[in-house]
Amino acid sequence: MATDVNNRLIWLNGQVMNVNDAKINVLSPTAQFGLNVFEGIRCYWNKEQQQLYAFRLPEHYRRLERSARLLQLSCPYTIDQMASAMADVVKANEYKEDIAVRQTLFADGFGSWTTRMEVGMFIAPIPKRHTSAEYNKAGLRCCVSSWQRINDNSLSPRIKCGANYINSRMAQLEALRNGYDTTIFLNHQGKVAEGPGSCLFLVRDGILVTPLITDSVLESITRDTVLRMAKDMGIPTEERSVDRTELYLCEEAFLCGSAMGLTPITAIDGYEIPPQSENSLTYRLAYQYDRIVRGQDAAYTHWLTPIW
């Protein structure tokens, strides 16, 4: 890393600059209303190959475009331009370690919450160890949130936008106040949805289960990755609605997302989940996921974009 984290370089509207010099209008719609869409992209360092791999980069940019379309924000960049800019700022920081990258399209200028056309972009990479605490834990003690997950008829979780994360903020702060690491949402029908910024999997009777995309769940790239890995590994899966009490009866559970990877859940509302062995589905999937994202499994190299 060429600079310390407080003086790292970011990309803003076509220029690479010190993070302290990057300025956005305080009266812009993104500052006033959270009018932005973003992606959290993970890149993993392979020491043997001396290569940094961005994981499923085109899928992240396609989702970013879909989010912008649903919020009716005009995206001024092509996927190739977004990928090139991301690589430029990562190289400028000389990152040769695991990093997380926030890439955001935001409503700029002096418009209102109806702004559509004046859209900027910033790209901010940071070493993984400097990300949120829950994204660096080996296991998570969870609660079921008293806050309801947003739904497609209020503010769709299908849109990965800044404003949506206020819902996650309320739930996460409640969990921390009550002594938990993080939380699990129920949707407006009382079914299990997801975590704040992460999707949920559990194991019932040896079957890997995850809530439906239509149960107030983000169209998660990591969720899709886990389902594809499980199929290739011969692990039976179900995508279906999940009741709250199933959380208390499950044999295994984990949250997953680009930021946290696959992180085991150790307890939910005080109901302990048995410790996981190397033969558990959670362990096997997490081990395989780590191999894939670091370019150690040739069958999945099509998911990787080399930076160096």
C-alpha positions in Angstrom: 0.0 0.0 0.0 1.5 3.3 -1.1 -0.4 5.5 1.4 -1.9 5.1 4.8 -5.7 4.6 4.9 -6.4 8.2 5.9 -4.5 9.5 2.9 -5.4 6.8 0.4 -6.4 7.7 -3.2 -9.9 7.6 -4.5 -11.4 8.2 -8.0 -13.9 11.0 -8.3 -15.5 12.1 -11.6 -12.5 11.1 -13.8 -9.6 12.1 -11.4 -7.6 10.1 -8.9 -7.0 12.2 -5.8 -6.3 12.1 -2.1 -9.4 11.2 -0.2 -9.2 14.4 1.8 -9.3 16.5 -1.4 -12.4 14.8 -2.8 -15.4 17.2 -2.5 -19.1 16.7 -3.1 -21.6 19.6 -2.9 -23.3 19.6 0.5 -26.6 20.6 -1.1 -26.5 17.8 -3.7 -29.3 15.3 -3.7 -26.9 12.6 -2.6 -26.0 14.6 0.5 -29.6 15.7 1.3 -31.6 12.6 0.4 -29.2 9.7 0.1 -29.9 9.7 -3.7 -27.2 7.3 -4.9 -26.7 3.7 -5.9 -23.5 1.7 -5.2 -21.7 -1.6 -5.2 -19.4 -3.1 -2.6 -16.8 -5.0 -4.6 -14.2 -7.3 -3.1 -10.7 -8.0 -4.4 -8.6 -10.8 -3.1 -4.8 -11.1 -3.1 -3.1 -14.4 -4.3 0.4 -14.3 -2.9 1.7 -17.2 -5.0 0.5 -15.7 -8.3 1.2 -12.1 -7.1 -2.2 -11.1 -8.4 -5.2 -9.2 -7.1 -8.5 -10.6 -8.3 -11.8 -8.6 -8.4 -14.7 -11.1 -7.8 -17.6 -11.2 -10.3 -16.9 -7.6 -11.4 -19.3 -7.6 -14.5 -22.1 -8.9 -12.3 -21.6 -6.0 -9.9 -21.7 -3.5 -12.6 -24.8 -5.0 -14.2 -26.5 -4.7 -10.8 -25.3 -1.1 -10.4 -26.9 -0.3 -13.8 -30.2 -2.0 -12.7 -30.2 0.0 -9.5 -29.7 3.2 -11.4 -32.4 2.3 -13.8 -34.9 1.6 -11.0 -34.1 5.0 -9.3 -34.1 6.6 -12.8 -30.6 7.9 -12.4 -28.7 8.3 -15.7 -25.5 6.3 -15.6 -22.9 8.2 -17.6 -20.4 5.3 -17.8 -20.2 2.0 -19.6 -19.3 -1.2 -17.8 -15.8 -1.1 -19.4 -15.2 2.5 -18.2 -16.3 1.6 -14.7 -14.0 -1.4 -14.6 -11.1 0.6 -16.0 -11.5 3.4 -13.5 -11.7 0.9 -10.6 -8.4 -0.8 -11.7 -6.7 2.6 -12.1 -7.4 3.7 -8.5 -6.5 0.3 -7.0 -3.2 0.4 -8.8 -2.6 4.0 -7.8 -2.8 2.9 -4.2 -0.5 -0.1 -5.0 -2.8 -2.5 -3.2 -1.5 -6.0 -2.9 -3.7 -7.3 -0.2 -7.4 -8.1 0.3 -9.5 -4.9 -0.3 -13.0 -3.7 -0.4 -14.1 -1.2 -3.0 -17.1 1.1 -2.8 -18.2 2.3 -6.3 -21.0 4.8 -6.2 -23.1 6.7 -8.7 -24.6 9.8 -7.0 -26.9 12.6 -7.8 -24.7 15.7 -7.9 -25.3 19.5 -8.3 -28.0 21.6 -6.9 -31.0 19.5 -7.9 -33.7 18.0 -5.7 -34.8 14.4 -4.9 -36.3 14.2 -8.4 -32.8 14.7 -10.0 -32.2 12.2 -12.9 -29.4 13.5 -15.1 -26.6 15.1 -13.1 -24.8 12.0 -11.9 -21.2 11.7 -10.7 -19.2 8.6 -9.6 -16.6 7.9 -7.0 -14.6 4.8 -6.4 -13.0 4.3 -2.9 -10.9 1.2 -2.2 -9.8 0.3 1.4 -7.9 -2.6 2.9 -10.4 -5.2 4.2 -9.1 -5.0 7.8 -10.4 -1.4 8.0 -14.0 -2.3 7.1 -16.8 -2.7 9.6 -16.3 -4.9 12.7 -19.0 -7.4 11.8 -17.2 -8.0 8.5 -14.1 -9.1 10.3 -15.5 -11.6 12.8 -15.1 -15.3 12.8 -18.6 -15.9 14.1 -21.7 -13.8 14.8 -24.2 -13.7 17.6 -27.5 -12.5 16.1 -30.9 -11.4 17.1 -34.1 -11.1 15.2 -34.8 -7.4 14.6 -37.9 -5.6 15.8 -37.5 -3.5 12.6 -39.2 -4.8 9.5 -37.3 -5.2 6.3 -38.3 -2.8 3.5 -40.3 -4.5 0.7 -40.9 -4.0 -3.0 -43.9 -1.8 -2.4 -42.2 0.6 -0.1 -38.5 0.9 -1.0 -37.3 -2.2 -2.8 -34.4 -4.1 -1.4 -33.7 -5.0 -5.1 -32.2 -1.4 -5.4 -28.8 -1.2 -3.8 -29.0 2.5 -2.8 -27.8 4.6 0.1 -31.2 5.5 1.3 -32.1 1.8 1.7 -29.3 1.3 4.3 -31.1 3.5 6.8 -33.3 0.5 7.4 -30.2 -1.6 8.0 -28.7 1.1 10.2 -31.8 1.1 12.6 -31.6 -2.7 12.9 -27.9 -2.9 13.3 -27.7 -0.2 16.0 -30.6 -2.0 17.9 -28.6 -5.2 17.8 -25.4 -3.6 19.0 -27.3 -1.8 21.9 -28.6 -5.1 23.0 -25.2 -6.9 23.0 -25.4 -8.7 19.7 -23.0 -8.6 16.7 -25.7 -8.2 14.1 -29.3 -8.9 13.3 -31.8 -10.8 11.0 -34.8 -9.0 9.5 -38.3 -10.4 9.1 -40.3 -9.1 6.1 -43.8 -7.6 6.1 -45.3 -11.1 6.0 -43.4 -12.2 9.1 -41.0 -14.4 7.1 -37.2 -14.4 7.4 -35.6 -12.0 5.0 -31.9 -11.2 5.4 -29.3 -9.4 7.5 -28.3 -5.7 7.2 -26.1 -5.8 4.1 -26.0 -9.6 4.0 -28.1 -12.6 2.9 -28.9 -15.6 5.1 -28.5 -19.3 4.7 -29.4 -22.0 7.2 -29.2 -25.8 7.3 -32.3 -27.9 8.1 -32.0 -31.7 8.0 -28.8 -31.5 5.9 -30.5 -29.2 3.3 -29.1 -25.7 2.6 -32.0 -23.3 2.7 -32.2 -19.6 1.8 -35.2 -17.2 1.6 -36.7 -16.4 -1.8 -35.5 -13.4 -3.7 -39.2 -12.2 -3.4 -39.0 -12.3 0.4 -37.5 -8.8 0.7 -34.0 -9.9 -0.2 -31.3 -8.2 -2.2 -30.5 -9.8 -5.5 -27.2 -10.8 -3.9 -24.2 -11.9 -6.0 -22.8 -13.8 -3.0 -26.1 -15.6 -2.5 -26.0 -16.6 -6.2 -22.4 -17.7 -5.8 -23.2 -19.9 -2.8 -26.1 -21.6 -4.6 -23.9 -22.3 -7.6 -21.1 -23.7 -5.4 -23.6 -25.9 -3.5 -24.9 -27.3 -6.8 -21.4 -28.1 -8.0 -20.5 -29.7 -4.6 -23.6 -31.9 -4.6 -25.2 -30.1 -1.7 -29.0 -30.2 -1.7 -30.6 -26.6 -1.7 -34.0 -25.0 -1.2 -35.0 -21.5 -2.0 -38.2 -21.0 0.0 -39.9 -18.8 2.6 -38.4 -19.4 6.1 -40.3 -19.1 9.4 -38.7 -17.4 12.4 -38.7 -20.5 14.6 -36.7 -22.4 11.9 -33.8 -20.1 12.9 -33.9 -21.6 16.4 -34.0 -25.2 15.1 -31.4 -25.0 12.4 -28.2 -27.1 12.5 -26.1 -24.4 10.9 -26.5 -20.8 9.7 -24.4 -18.2 8.1 -24.6 -14.7 6.7 -23.0 -13.9 3.4 -22.2 -10.9 1.3 -19.4 -9.3 -0.7 -18.2 -7.4 2.4 -18.2 -10.3 4.9 -17.8 -13.4 2.6 -19.4 -16.4 4.4 -19.5 -15.8 8.2 -21.0 -18.5 10.5 -23.8 -17.6 13.0 -23.1 -19.0 16.4 -26.4 -18.1 18.1 -29.8 -16.4 17.3 -31.8 -14.8 20.1 -29.8 -16.8 22.6 -30.5 -20.1 20.8 -27.0 -21.6 20.4 -26.0 -23.2 17.1 -23.7 -26.2 17.5 -20.0 -25.6 16.7 -19.2 -26.4 13.1 -16.7 -29.1 12.2 -14.7 -29.3 9.0 -17.5 -31.6 7.6 -20.2 -29.0 8.1 -21.8 -27.4 5.1 -20.9 -23.9 6.4 -17.2 -24.8 6.7 -17.0 -26.6 3.4 -18.7 -23.7 1.5 -16.6 -21.1 3.2 -13.4 -23.0 2.4 -14.4 -23.4 -1.2 -15.5 -19.8 -1.5 -12.1 -18.6 -0.3 -10.3 -20.8 -2.8 -12.5 -19.5 -5.7 -12.1 -15.8 -4.9 -8.3 -16.2 -4.7 -8.0 -17.9 -8.0 -7.1 -21.3 -6.6 -9.8 -23.3 -8.4 -9.4 -23.2 -12.2 -13.1 -24.1 -12.8 -14.1 -20.7 -11.6 -11.5 -18.3 -13.1 -14.2 -16.8 -15.3 -15.5 -15.1 -12.2 -12.2 -13.3 -11.6 -10.9 -10.1 -13.1 -7.1 -9.7 -12.6 -6.1 -6.2 -11.5 -2.3 -6.4 -11.9 
